[in-house]
Structure formats: C-alpha cells, structure tokens
Amino acid sequence: MKLQKQLSRKVGDKEYAKYVIVVKPSTIEKLGWKEGEELEAEVKKGKLIIERD
C-alpha cells in the first residue's frame, strides 16, 4: 500500500490537499469491495481500520 497526497483545490494562494491510500487490486478482490462503495474509517490504538459502510 502507498499513501499519496493530492492537491484537491486551490483558492487564491491557499492549497487544499487530500490523501489517498493505494491498495493492490488483489487485496480489493479478496475483500469483495467494489469501486464506488462507501467505506468507514476508524482509528484504534494508533491503527487505521477501514470497513465497508
């Protein structure tokens, strides 16, 4: 996996970023996730947990 920072928008001199986690297609297939699905994120004890909504 890889964490990427992307420019979301620029308003005047201010830039707003968003972060994207890139996951291998084989991992997505194993999870049974589909493109466009809503996911929930939670932080527990310093770990990021992502689940289907």
C-alpha positions in Angstrom: 0.0 0.0 0.0 1.0 3.6 -0.5 -0.1 6.9 0.9 -0.3 9.7 -1.6 -1.1 13.4 -1.1 -3.0 15.0 -3.9 -4.0 18.6 -4.5 -7.7 18.9 -4.1 -8.2 22.5 -5.0 -6.6 25.9 -4.8 -8.4 29.0 -3.6 -6.4 32.2 -4.0 -3.0 31.4 -2.5 -4.3 28.6 -0.3 -3.9 25.0 -1.4 -6.1 22.2 0.0 -4.9 18.6 -0.1 -6.5 15.2 0.3 -4.8 11.9 1.0 -5.4 8.7 -1.0 -4.4 5.1 0.1 -3.5 3.0 -2.9 -4.4 -0.7 -2.4 -3.5 -3.6 -4.7 -6.3 -4.9 -6.8 -5.8 -8.4 -5.4 -6.4 -7.1 -1.9 -9.6 -5.4 -3.0 -10.8 -8.6 -4.7 -10.1 -10.7 -1.6 -12.2 -8.2 0.5 -15.0 -8.3 -2.1 -15.0 -4.5 -2.3 -16.3 -2.7 -5.4 -15.4 0.7 -6.9 -17.6 3.5 -5.5 -18.6 1.7 -2.3 -18.8 3.8 0.8 -16.2 2.9 3.5 -15.9 3.8 7.1 -12.6 4.7 8.8 -11.8 4.4 12.5 -8.5 4.9 14.4 -8.0 2.5 17.3 -4.7 2.3 19.3 -2.8 4.1 16.5 -4.1 1.8 13.7 -6.4 2.7 10.9 -9.3 0.4 10.4 -11.3 0.6 7.2 -14.6 -1.2 6.8 -17.5 -1.3 4.3 -20.3 1.1 5.4 
